[in-house]
Amino acid sequence: MTKNVLVTGGNRGIGLEIVKGMLSKGYKVLMGCRDEESGLEAKKDTVGGDLHIIEMPLDNETAIVDALVRAEAVYGPIDILINNAGVLDDTPWDEVNAETLAKSMQVNVNAPLTLIQQTLPQMIDRGFGRIINVSSSYGSFAEGLKGPLSYALSKAALNALTVKMAAVVDEASDSGSLNVKVNSMTPGWVHTRMGGSDAPKTPKEGADTAIWLATIEEGGPHGQFLKDREPIDW
């Protein structure tokens, strides 16, 4: 049976390349977008495959859950969740306030958590699942959290969420064998609207590790932070 993949922020940049990559491998892909119009426009860049547009604003929990419930009612449960959508707020540290920080945390952390809460229990029940959180080296303690404050904090929190959810899977595995994997990855510096024109990597190169993690065999990485298919320090 064809597995269902949900890619948030799938209408441009790295997300769109993840969508294309998963389509090329024969998966049914649900392209999560802020609005249907942007999804339909992006769909023009894809050729063939089982692709469906899911309007899923990530700015509040109710909207996310409602969109997911509607999508699963039509297409079935999510087997592979790729939390790709993100925002980069480069406000200087001394100008960040609770409101601006909350916006970064909502999209970069809270929305992935909501989607994981809705999909991971079913993955555990079925004994199969893949969750990939698209993070950043700016959220790495090992690299000094070098990015802008709101972005660095939110991506570090996303990494912490990965570790915690991997532990949830491990606890559930005590009662039997589970082929469920939860990982974070950084695409590196990619030439996208967020990364800028000086970035050395193409969006396709940036998407590679996410696609690889989404399609790994049972013995693959779990509870890790990866770059270019290799584990890196948190």
C-alpha positions in Angstrom: 0.0 0.0 0.0 1.3 3.5 -0.9 2.4 5.4 2.1 1.2 8.9 2.9 3.7 11.7 3.3 2.9 15.2 4.7 5.4 17.9 4.0 4.7 21.3 5.6 5.9 24.3 3.7 6.0 22.1 0.6 5.2 24.8 -1.9 8.7 26.3 -2.3 12.4 25.9 -1.7 13.6 22.9 0.1 10.0 21.8 0.9 9.2 21.7 -2.8 12.3 19.6 -3.6 11.3 17.2 -0.8 7.8 16.9 -2.3 9.3 16.2 -5.8 11.8 13.6 -4.3 9.1 11.7 -2.5 6.8 11.8 -5.5 9.6 10.3 -7.6 9.8 7.4 -5.2 6.2 6.6 -5.5 4.7 8.0 -2.3 1.4 9.8 -2.0 2.4 13.3 -1.0 0.3 15.9 0.8 1.7 19.3 0.3 1.0 21.4 3.3 0.7 25.1 2.4 -0.4 28.3 4.0 -3.0 28.8 1.3 -4.3 26.6 -1.5 -3.4 29.1 -4.2 0.3 28.9 -3.4 0.1 25.2 -3.4 -1.6 25.0 -6.8 1.0 27.4 -8.2 3.8 25.2 -6.9 2.1 22.1 -8.3 2.9 23.4 -11.8 6.5 22.7 -11.0 5.9 19.0 -10.4 5.4 16.4 -13.1 3.4 13.3 -12.4 2.9 11.5 -9.1 0.2 11.4 -6.5 0.2 14.9 -5.1 -2.5 16.7 -3.1 -2.7 20.2 -1.8 -3.5 20.7 1.9 -4.2 24.2 3.1 -2.7 24.2 6.6 -2.0 27.5 8.2 0.5 26.9 11.0 -0.3 30.0 13.1 -2.6 28.2 15.5 -3.3 24.8 16.9 -7.0 24.5 16.0 -6.3 25.3 12.3 -3.6 22.7 12.1 -5.7 19.9 13.7 -8.7 20.8 11.6 -6.7 20.7 8.4 -5.0 17.4 9.3 -8.3 15.7 10.3 -9.9 16.7 7.0 -6.8 15.5 5.1 -6.7 12.1 6.9 -10.5 11.6 6.3 -9.8 11.8 2.6 -6.4 10.3 2.2 -5.9 8.1 5.2 -3.4 8.4 8.1 0.1 10.0 7.8 2.9 7.5 7.6 5.7 10.0 7.1 5.7 13.6 8.6 8.3 16.1 7.4 8.1 19.3 9.5 9.8 21.5 6.9 8.0 24.8 7.3 9.9 27.5 9.2 10.3 31.2 9.7 13.5 33.1 10.1 13.1 36.3 12.3 16.4 38.1 12.3 15.4 40.8 14.8 18.4 41.8 16.9 18.5 40.1 20.3 18.0 43.3 22.2 14.8 44.1 20.2 13.1 40.7 20.4 10.0 40.8 22.5 7.5 38.2 23.7 5.2 38.7 20.7 7.9 38.3 18.0 9.5 35.3 19.8 6.1 33.6 20.1 5.6 33.8 16.3 8.9 32.0 15.7 8.1 29.4 18.4 4.6 28.8 16.9 5.8 27.9 13.4 9.1 26.4 14.2 8.2 24.4 17.4 4.5 24.4 18.4 3.2 23.5 14.9 5.6 20.5 14.6 4.6 19.4 18.1 0.9 19.6 17.3 1.4 17.5 14.1 3.5 15.0 16.0 0.8 14.7 18.7 -1.7 14.0 16.0 0.3 11.5 14.0 2.8 9.7 16.2 0.3 7.7 18.3 -1.1 6.1 15.1 2.5 5.4 13.8 3.2 3.6 17.1 -0.1 1.7 16.8 0.7 0.6 13.2 4.4 -0.1 14.0 5.7 2.2 11.3 6.4 5.9 10.9 9.0 8.5 10.0 9.2 12.0 11.5 11.8 14.4 10.2 12.2 17.8 11.7 14.0 20.3 9.4 16.2 22.2 11.8 19.4 24.2 11.5 22.9 24.4 12.7 21.9 27.7 14.2 20.0 25.6 16.7 23.1 23.6 17.6 24.6 24.0 21.0 27.8 22.4 19.6 28.1 25.2 17.1 27.2 27.9 19.6 23.7 28.9 18.6 25.1 31.4 16.2 21.9 32.5 14.4 19.5 35.3 15.2 18.0 34.9 18.7 14.4 33.9 17.9 15.5 31.5 15.1 18.3 29.9 17.2 16.1 29.4 20.2 13.3 28.0 18.2 15.5 25.6 16.3 17.2 24.5 19.5 13.8 23.8 20.9 12.8 21.8 17.8 15.9 19.7 18.3 14.9 19.1 22.0 11.5 18.1 20.7 13.1 15.5 18.5 15.1 14.0 21.3 12.0 13.9 23.5 9.7 12.3 20.9 12.4 9.7 20.0 12.4 8.8 23.7 8.6 8.4 23.5 9.0 5.9 20.7 11.7 4.1 22.6 9.5 3.8 25.6 6.7 2.4 23.4 9.1 -0.1 21.9 9.5 -1.8 25.3 6.3 -3.7 24.5 7.4 -4.8 21.0 9.4 -4.0 17.9 8.6 -0.6 16.3 9.8 0.6 13.0 9.3 4.3 13.9 12.0 6.8 13.6 12.2 10.5 14.7 15.1 12.6 13.6 16.3 16.2 13.1 18.3 17.3 10.1 19.9 20.5 8.9 20.0 21.1 5.1 23.0 23.4 5.5 23.2 26.8 3.8 20.8 26.6 0.9 20.0 29.0 -2.0 16.4 29.8 -1.1 14.4 32.8 -0.2 15.4 32.2 3.4 19.0 31.3 2.7 19.8 34.0 0.2 21.5 34.1 -3.1 25.1 33.6 -1.7 24.3 30.1 -0.3 26.4 27.3 -1.9 23.8 24.5 -1.9 20.8 24.1 -4.2 17.4 23.3 -2.7 17.6 19.8 -4.2 20.9 19.2 -2.3 19.3 20.6 0.9 16.4 18.3 0.6 18.5 15.1 0.1 19.0 14.2 3.8 15.3 14.7 4.6 14.2 12.4 1.7 16.8 9.9 2.8 15.6 9.9 6.4 12.0 9.6 5.2 12.8 6.4 3.2 15.4 4.7 5.5 15.1 1.0 6.3 14.4 -0.2 9.8 18.0 -0.1 11.0 18.5 3.5 10.1 19.1 6.6 12.4 16.8 7.4 15.2 16.9 10.2 17.7 19.8 11.9 15.9 20.7 15.3 14.3 22.0 14.8 10.8 23.7 16.8 8.0 24.5 15.4 4.6 23.3 12.0 5.9 25.8 11.9 8.7 25.1 12.4 12.5 26.3 15.7 14.0 26.4 17.0 17.5 23.4 18.7 19.1 
